[in-house]
Amino acid sequence: MSEAPQPTTAAEKQSSARVLPALILAMLSFSVVQTAVVPILPSLAKELSVSGSSITWLMTANLLSAAVLTPLLGRFGDLRGRKPMLLISLTGLVAGSALAVSTHSFTWLVVARVLQGAGGGVLPLAISIVRDELPKQKVTGGVAAISASMGVGSGLGLVATGLLLEHWSYKSIFWMGLVFGLLAVALVALRVPTDPVTDKDGGADPLGAITLAGWLSALLVAVSQGNNWGWTSTRTLGLFAVAAVVALVWGVIEVKVKHPLVDMKMMSRPAVAFTNLAGLLIGFGMYGSFMVISNFAQTPEKLTHYGFTATVLHAGVMLLPSAIGSMVAAPLGALLIARRGPRLPLVLGGVLGAVAMAYLALRHSHEGDIYTASAIFGLGIGLAFSAMPAYINGAVPVEQSGIANGMNAVLRTVGGAIGTAVMAAILTGDTMKLPIPVTLPTLDAYKHAFWVAAAVCAVAGAVPFLIRTIKPAATVTDGGKTAELGSSPALAKTDA
């Protein structure tokens, strides 16, 4: 494996004002596209004449594709250059959006969502580009802005969906993704420089890629479809068993091959392993909570004596403060990381998420309660997202940055799939009898869901205390040679 490239002067690097907006737009494009369909799944089922259980494949297919392609694109970025892989990632998103616009077939719409999942590679690739191209003093803020953009885009996607459906058909949602994607491709092509390949001596690991895709596919399909198939059904349990066996085989392969897709020694570092655990828990909290809050807001108050009978747009607006909170969190997280390291913002992220969900469990009768909790929750998610790449980049060399951040993104996705499945199970497990043929959860079911989300976020806030403090250092000397290892002046590679 080749040595990390020597740091260049700030004058030789691209200005953050030129590179960073392109990367942030790329991240926003994917996060908006991923969540925009969530509020309209019931109406899409009617429009496309498919069952409620079948329509969930529009989310399952996207999550599955993103989970499989994110680490692969991240690793190929490490091997062959980040900009080409970023353009491929965005091209998949654009192709999927174009297909979704052009078809009225449910089957082809699922294929379109699979193609859109390629956009998941944006996060690790963009973080690696920032680490390569920005002046060192701007790296922490740049990484925080890109990572927090995931929460911003998710919130904006929900609002945009409601706004578009007020005036146009569901096709407008996919037109939005197409426009965002094309703009991102253009900006990346024009503004992001061709980066040096940091791991020229690395090799491909096709067997590792296949087995990684295998166990992630089995796990995500089982989790996403468990409510429809039954958690004790043969299909569900069989897929969980397949996921466990293939994951074990994958781990053995990665330990033994010369050039592994994922370096298991790197993944086992406490700073990486526990950050990934936090990512899974935060993903659970974010995706699960967005679903629960949106459903709660749209519940017809006259029938249930709770909820706000909100339209899709109104429900999205209620979640808009979460996007604003994530925007505020990016510079705040960067400041905290620079001064105190990544532990404090990650702890605060979990704590604020727990506070927001506990608040909703106790107070939920006024719209102001939703707005307040949404803002607190968005701030927490943004802080957590800004801190996780800082932890990882401080513990891995530059040539492993893409795959390391890619696996963290995968675990956020897996956590999101688990979170939505668990929340759906809680809501469907306690329903009320109504004089019309509609099944709605009881108020207690929503309270339980909020408490579960609060507990998961609280655990995420405790995880950083399991990580040793990363000692401040910008370089390390090996045999008289100095190599850049950290992503910020406050972080460096250690045995953490």
Buried (B, 14 or more C-beta within 10 A) or exposed (E): BEBBBEBBEEEEBBBBEBBBEBBBBBBBBBBBBBBBBBBBBEBBBEBBEBEEEBBBBBBBBBBBBBBBBBBBBBBBBBBBBBBBBBBBBBBBBBBBBBBBBEBEEBEEBBBBBBBBBBBBBBBBBBBBBBBBBBBBEBBBBBBBBBBBBBBBBBBBBBBBBBBBBEEEEBBBBBBBBBEBBBBBBEBBEEBBEEBEBBBEEBEBBEBBBEBBBBBBBBBBBBBBBBBBBEEEBEBBBEBBEBBEEBBEBBBEBBEEBEBBBBBBEBBEBBBBBBBBBBBBBBBBBBBBBBBBBBBBBBBBEEBBEBBBEBBBBBBBBBBBBBBBBBBBBBBBBBBBBBEEBBBBBBBBBBBBBBBBBBBBBEEBEEBEBBBBBBBBBBBBBBBBBBBBBBBBBBBBBBBBBBBBBBBBBBBBBBBBBBBBBBBBEBBEEBEBEEEEEEEBBBBEBBBBBBBBBBBBBBBBBBBBEEBBEBEEBBEBEEEEEEBBBBBBBBBBBBEB
